[in-house]
Amino acid sequence: MGHAATLIELDDADLVPALAAAIFAACEAGEIAARDVVPAATTVLVDGLSRVDTAVLADIVAAWEPDDVETHLGGLIEVPVAFDGPDLGDVAAAWAVTPDQAVAEIAATEFTVAFCGFAPGFAYLTGLPEHRAVARRAEPRTAVPAGAVGLAGPYAGVYPRSSPGGWQLVGTALGQPLWDTDRTPPALLTPGTRVRFLP
């Protein structure tokens, strides 16, 4: 980061997508001119700002009311999933439920894309209760197939392409690709988007 960037840190990770969306809206309205708005786990990076833009951004953040988070979130995307993952039984055991009950709980959860990273199109989804966090695998897999749906810590995610990974795999996403360079934007799941997994 340089003098043209501002990093905003939040105490509540659930508010990150909403604040990022509010800043995106300010950019679209011409209130500030930022080159990039990048949400992460507990921060929002705003880059490409002039000194005037930085002062205006500070006023926007200071006046922002997080009490109406839903209005800042994106649309709902439903992702069909075959719950056939090799770690589904382990996740169910960690939750002290049956695999069918684990699937039902995942399917009943409305997730939100908190931020993207690791690989193009890989979205970190929040929404599972805190007590449903699961540990990463002790030994990561050398190759996780594209479309694999996994859980790790407080997050769920879908691997957009084959890559190494240590998440607990519970299923396979079906349908349109998560990353398509011919699509605008290329990522299907962008910060603030709400997501449901349909068995």
N, C-alpha and C positions, 0 to 999 in steps of 0.2 A: 504494500500500500504506500501511496505517496500523499502529497498535499491535496491531490484531487479526489481523494477517497475518504469516506466516513464509515466507520464500523459501529453499528448500533447493537448493543447487547441487551437481551431480555432475560428476566428471571424465569419466565414461563415459556417453555419451548412451544406450547400449543398456540401461542400468539404470534409466532414467527411468520407463518404463511399469511396471516391476516395483515400484519404490518407491511410485509413485502408487497402484498396486493394493493394496499393503500398508497404506498410509494409509487408503484407502477401507475396507479390511477393519477397521481399528481404529475408524473412525467407525461402521460397522455394528455392531460389537461393543459400542459404547457407551464405549470407552476414552477417546475425545475427541469433542467436539462441534464440528465444523467446518461452515461454510456451503458452502464450495467447496474442491475439490482439483483444481488445474489443472496438468497436466503440459505442459511446453514442450520445446524442443530439448535443453537441458541442465539444466533446473530443474523443481522442483515447487513451486507456490505453494499454500499452505494458508491459507485466509481464514476470518474469523469466529470466531477463537479467543479464549478468555479467557486470563488470565495462567496459570491452573492448567492449561488445555489446552495452552498453549505449552510449559510445563515437561514435561508428560507426553509431548508430541510429540517433544521433544528426547531424552527417554529412549528412545522407540520407535525413532527414527532411529539413535541411538547403538548400540542393540542389534541393529539390523537386519542380517541376514546375506545378502549378495547372491549367495551361492554356489549358491542353488537358485532361480534366476530363473524357470524354467519354471513352477513351482507358482503364481506370482503372475500369470501371463498368462491372458488370456481364451480363449474357445473359438476354433475355426477356422471362418472363413467363406470359402467358395469362390465366386469371382466369375467367371462365364463372360465371356470377352473375345473379340471379333473383332479380331484383330491386323491392322488395316487403316489404322493411323495414317499421316498424311502425312510424319512424321519418322522412321518406322521404318528406312528406308534410311540416313538420316544417323546414327542411333544405331548401326546395325550397322557402318557404315564407321568410326565413332569407336572401336568395339570391335575392329575388324579381323576381323570375322566376317561371314557371310552373314545376310540378314534372317531366314531360317529358324532359324539357330543362335542369333540374338539372342532370338527368340521362345521357343525351347527353354530358354534360360538364364533368362529372366524367369519362364517357367512352372514351372521347377524350384526357384525361390526361394520360401522361406516368409518372407513379410514380417510385420512387427509394426507396429501403429499406435503410433507414438511419441507423437504429440500431434495435436490438431486446431486448425485456425485458418484464416485467410484468408476463408473463407465457411462458413456453417452446413453441417456434414456433410463438410467437406473434411479428410481424414485424411492426415497425413504418414507414409508407410510407410518403415521402414528394413528392411534385409536384403540389399541388393545389396553385393557386395564393393567395397572402397574404390576399386579400379582401374576399376570400372564407373561411377563418377560421371560425369555428362555436364553440359556447360555449358547454361545456359538459352539460349533463342534470342536472337540479337542484336537482333531486333525482335519484341516481343511481338505476339500476335494481338489484334485488337480484340474478337473474339468466339470463344471456345472452346466447342464444344457440350457440353451436359450428357452425362455418361457417358464423356467422353474420358479415356483412361488416359495419363498422362504421366510423364516422368522429368525431374528437375532436381537437379543436385548429387548428394548421396547418397540422395535421396528418390525414391519413386514415389508417385503419387497419382491419384485419380479425381475429376474435376470434378463436383460434385453438381448444378450448374445452369450454364446458359450464362453466361459471364463473360469478361472479358479475361484473358489469361494468356500467359506466356512459356515454359511447359514444352515439352519435346520430346514430341510426341504419337505414341504407338506403337499405340494401339488404341481400341476402344470397349467399355465394360462393358455387359453385357446383363442383363436380369432386374430384380430389385426395386430401387426408388430408394434412393439413399444417404441422403436426407433426407426424412422423412415426419412431419409434425406430428401425425398420428393414431397414431403408433407410440411406444412407450415403451421405451427412449429414442428420440427422433426420428432420431438418427444411427445408421445401420447399422454403421458402423465406429467403435468407441470405443477410447480408449487401452488398450493391452494386448491387443487382439484380434489374433489371427493371421490372415493373409490369404494365399490362393493364387489366382493368375490361371489360369483354365482355358481353353486355346485352343478 
